[in-house]
Amino acid sequence: MINDSIALVSGGGNIFRTIVGGNFSSVAIQNYDFQLQIYPNPASNIITMQYQLPIGEAVSLIIYDIQGNIVASINPGIQNIGNQQATFDASGLPNGAYYILLSAGGNQQTGSFTIRKT
């Protein structure tokens, strides 16, 4: 409830609103951009992933190698709206290119990073 007259409900990728005595109407989410940033890139050990959530949701990050094999997953759980970050210790991975799949609700974004050890 926003106040005594207006209520909001979400589900199935929609936001519904009503006023007392009114019918529900759908308000579609227009832009779901995580603004995913991965640094440092290239890296040799700790990777930081920063992203922005337009709504609070359960988040997962899955890291793949270049062949598409899952090498790690991070499940921070339900996170609040706004700027978030997660870290990953990549020191056990060999040199090469990797991908990160960020999922929140039914939305996904992919980023990439490179491991380069001297």
N, C-alpha and C positions, 0 to 999 in steps of 0.2 A: 504494500500500500504506500502510495506517495503521500496521500492525505485522506480525508474522509470521503472524498469523491472519486479519486482516480486510483486504479490498481494496474500493475504490470505483472505479467506472467511470461516466462520463456520456456521454450521446448521445441525440439525438432528443427533447430536452426532459425526459429522465428521468435520475435518478441511481440506479445499480445498486450493490448491495453483496452481498458474499458472505463466508462464512467458510470456512476450509479444509474441503473435502468437502461444502460446502453448495450449494444452488441459488441462482441469482441472483434477487433480488426488486427490484421497482421502488419508489423513493421519489419521489413526485411533488413538484415545486416548487409550493408552495401560493400564495405571494404574490410577484409580480414587480413591485414598485413602485419606479420610478426616482427618485421624489421630485424631479422636475425643477423647478428654480427658474431664472427668467430675470430678470436685473436689469442696469441700472436699467430700469424700465418705467413710463412711456414713456422713450425714449432718443433721443439725437440722433446718436450715433456708435458707440462700442464697446458691444457686448452681451456679457454673461457668462452662460453657461449652466452651472449646477451640477447634478450628478445623482449618484445613488448606484447602483453596480452590485452586485447580490447575488452574482454570480459573474463571473469574468473572461471577457470576450468581445470580439469585434470590434464596434466602435461606429461609427455614422454619424449625422450630423445634417444634415437637408435643410431649407432655408428656402424657404417658399412665400409668394407674395403673396396677396392676397384673392381673386384670380381662379383660384388654383391653379397658377400658373406657378412653376417652380423658379427662384429668384433666386440661390441659392448652395448649396454643400454643403461639409461639413467631415467629413473621414474621419480621425479620430485613430488608427485601426487597433485592434489588440487592446489593451485596457486591463485592469488588474487589478481585483480586487474592491475595493469601498469607494468613497469620495468622489472624484469626478473633476470637472474643469471644462474648458470650451473657451470661446474668445472669438471674436467675429466683428465685423469693422469694417463697420458699417452706414451709414457716412457717405455712401456713394454711392447709397443708396436714397431714394426720395421719401417724403414724409409718407404715413402710412397704417398699416393693420393687417397683420401678418405672422404666419405660423405656423411652428413648428419641429417636425419629426418626428424624434424620437430613436429609433433602432433599435439593438438589441443582440440578437444571435442571432435568434430568431423573435419577439421581443417588441418592442412599440412603445408610445410615449407621445407625445402632442401637447401643445405649449404655445403660447402666443401672446405677442406683444409689439407695441408701437406705436412708430412713428418719428414724432417731433414735433420739427421744427426751427423755431427762432424767427427 
